Amino acid sequence: MGSCAFLMPPASIRFIREGDYNRKAAMAMAIPGVVAVLIAAFIVKSLPLDILRWLVIVVILYTSIVMLRAAYSKSH
């Protein structure tokens, strides 16, 4: 993850100079990202560890169910 973080700025210079990226999509991901960081900094940080653990388990289960349903719906 760290090597990817260090790789992305120099690799993206070419795309930014050529305008070869979707600006609307980039802004659509950047703005909610700032909100998510603020939520994590102020709300998630103050949650008790047990609640946070169960919240992570619920998110993982939900994501896995959605992905499995999508995989099975395309294969049949």
C-alpha positions in Angstrom: 0.0 0.0 0.0 2.8 2.4 0.8 4.7 1.7 -2.5 1.5 2.3 -4.4 1.0 5.6 -2.5 4.5 6.7 -3.5 4.1 5.5 -7.1 0.8 7.3 -7.8 1.9 11.0 -7.9 4.7 10.6 -10.5 2.6 8.1 -12.5 -0.4 10.4 -12.7 1.5 13.5 -13.9 1.2 12.3 -17.5 -2.6 11.8 -17.3 -3.0 15.2 -15.6 -0.9 17.1 -18.2 -2.8 15.4 -21.1 -6.2 15.8 -19.4 -6.7 12.1 -19.9 -8.9 11.4 -16.9 -12.5 11.9 -15.9 -12.6 15.1 -13.9 -16.2 14.6 -12.8 -15.4 11.1 -11.5 -12.2 12.4 -9.7 -14.2 15.1 -7.9 -17.0 12.7 -7.2 -14.5 10.5 -5.3 -12.5 13.3 -3.7 -15.3 15.2 -2.0 -16.9 12.2 -0.3 -13.4 11.1 0.6 -12.9 14.2 2.7 -16.2 13.7 4.4 -15.3 10.0 5.1 -12.0 11.1 6.7 -13.8 13.5 9.0 -16.3 10.9 10.0 -13.5 8.4 10.7 -11.6 11.0 12.7 -14.4 12.2 14.9 -17.0 9.4 15.1 -15.3 6.1 14.4 -12.3 6.9 16.6 -14.6 7.4 19.6 -16.5 4.2 19.2 -15.9 1.4 21.6 -13.8 -1.4 20.2 -16.5 -4.0 20.4 -19.0 -1.9 18.4 -16.3 -1.1 15.8 -15.4 -4.8 15.5 -19.1 -5.7 14.8 -19.5 -2.8 12.4 -16.5 -4.1 10.4 -17.9 -7.6 10.4 -21.3 -6.3 9.1 -19.7 -4.4 6.3 -17.6 -7.4 5.3 -20.6 -9.7 5.3 -22.7 -7.2 3.3 -19.9 -6.7 0.8 -19.3 -10.4 0.4 -23.0 -11.2 -0.1 -23.4 -8.4 -2.7 -20.3 -9.7 -4.6 -21.4 -13.3 -4.5 -24.9 -12.4 -5.8 -23.3 -10.4 -8.6 -21.0 -13.3 -9.5 -23.8 -15.8 -9.5 -26.2 -13.6 -11.5 -23.7 -13.2 -14.3 -22.7 -16.9 -14.5 -26.3 -18.2 -14.8 
